[in-house]
């Protein structure tokens, strides 16, 4: 197999640098990441470890089918200038391809479904003056959870600097691997008038601190997962990533944990019950229903990738031993994670779930794969534990966004706090990997108008 060599301009220093491993900041790994190995070693990515025989080797920069991997240029993180790159894969696809003009399109009519998407409005990039005030040039992720008076939005890799009047980015000051912002109920929805968590000099800062044994800090990243407000506290799950060498694949997912804050837009204490910060879940979505918290994440079961579900009583969220895992239809739940079963299959990347009052159903949005790199899929269920429908609808992000060609869409997240007309108009955001853009890409906002089926 041919080995592909990448040389790309460093956006901060202005000269070529070799690519580092394709890490990403949006949860468990995508479908191709687990195939990248060297000589039968373990392919280590956040929360997925797969072992292959030594005879099955793939180059570090190509997929098993020979197509090139999508990689992004390296950039400095923090004041120490450590380099890092993230994976860009994940996100979308299904059964109603939306076509038409670049900003609005109509869905195919299908019968026998709970709903149709009758209009899709691609509003554009989230970036605005609120990002500029926090010295943020670009970022991805964008999960949100409701808190009193509004919602907290959690972003992944956030690159610092400024933009010229014409939008040209000027990267300076490195980056942080997590940023959070508050969007008030009465604030402008688009572009969203965020208030970021910032330092005394008004630059965005991470809500998490590293533990003393996580040194030097430039060898670690903390990426946000799903969050929820319960028991008068704000909770935010996270992933800890370790970069342990200079080689192209010298990184690993260390585990997932839970942060807590009494102030929604504040510092989040990384909990260590019984002296251990690791939790048995890594959810990109947390919802409350029927006296339980339901936690959704992407997981691999016996070689098949899809959605895993866990639950815990709200008052027990801080106890890692109190979590139960979906073990099959019924529904069945078990305290043994090894007994867990797939909730919904063939779903890569991230997953987002929200109750829709207009449909009287839960809606699941899933991120794309490499075969459908610009699609976002939608499933429905009457309860968080299903049964979940097959994908019933899909939208396709236009080929060009933010002045560049879209290579991949990932981190598709529903935002029920922004739903309108009782859920008839749904709001979601997604992250985009743009061709020849380096790290100059921001989340996009999309509005979907629905029509109930018969």
Secondary structure, DSSP 8 states (H G I E B T S, - for coil): ------EEE-TTTSSEEE------SSSS--TTGGG--STT-EEEETTEEEE--TT----TTB-TTS-B------EEETTTTEEE------BB--SS--EESSSEEE----SSSSEEEEEEEEEEE--SHHHHHTTEEEEEEEEEEEETTEEEEEEEEEEEEEE-TT--EEEEEEEES-EEEEEETTS-TTTT--EE-B-TTS-B--S----TTS-SGGGEEEEEEEEEEETTEEEEEEEEEEE-SSSTT-EEEEEEEEEEESSTTS--EE--GGG----S---SEEEEETTEEEEEEEEEETTEEEEEEEEE-GGGTT-GGG-EEEEETTTEEES-GGG---SEES--S-EEEEEETTTTEEEEEE-BBTTBTTEEEEEEESSTT----S--EEEE--SEETTEEEEEEEEEEE-GGG-BGGGTEEEEEEEEEETT-TT--B-EEEEEEEEE--
